[in-house]
């Protein structure tokens, strides 16, 4: 009886030590993350990943020690080894996804397709947001509705990503407008250019030589002659994806008001109905 109490006391002590060690380690790493990422401006991804890996490693070591020093668990271990073939197959099948997520998390840390605070887009799921956290199992993304999307690392490794921050945040946004066939294309282009250029988030990307030659600040093209509209696309530079979204919304509103004032029609589908009178039958 005393031996059992001693064994379980040791087990409880190991669990308590593991808990305290994990708590202390995470707090220390939190301080390191804050200092490194803010003061030294280093990438915080590796520190966040290490913080989440620390608890896993500490508890794994504690579990191994418990198996080694507790006779009751040694007996269980012997029983498990008796059916090692079936057990290995079962565990391997059940934990395949878990290990896949862990390995994918390690590959994300090593090869860095994205980091914490990067803006990424997952094409397959039409998901776009900011990376908040990378753990052993999953990645947390904050979308533009302030929701947290939790995605297993294995799924992220198998899909196509668009990283808007990996080299530079500045992007070229395509903003499209449709005008009627009766409207003046040159006048419409002049309105669009004027409204975009005076927006505070617009970035003039011209080289010095282009500025000296008075080249247009914005490139615009007629990209299609659709069934009901002439489609014009403006290629607009901004400093970030967030700025591009705000600029696009503001420009849609200001251009629509200018179009209304200056007689540029934004078309909508027309239908022409023809009614034919049937000839009267001879009586």
MOVEN-V656437 format. One record per run of one state. SS is the DSSP state (H for helix, E for strand, C for the rest). FROM is the first residue (numbers start at 0). LEN is the number of residues. If there is no record, write none. Layout:
SS;FROM;LEN
SS;FROM;LEN
//
This chain:
C;0;1
H;1;38
C;39;5
H;44;25
C;69;1
H;70;12
C;82;1
H;83;11
C;94;1
H;95;16
C;111;7
E;118;4
H;122;3
C;125;1
E;126;8
C;134;3
E;137;6
C;143;4
E;147;5
H;152;5
C;157;3
E;160;3
C;163;7
E;170;9
C;179;5
H;184;13
C;197;10
H;207;5
C;212;6
E;218;7
C;225;4
E;229;9
C;238;2
H;240;22
C;262;21
//
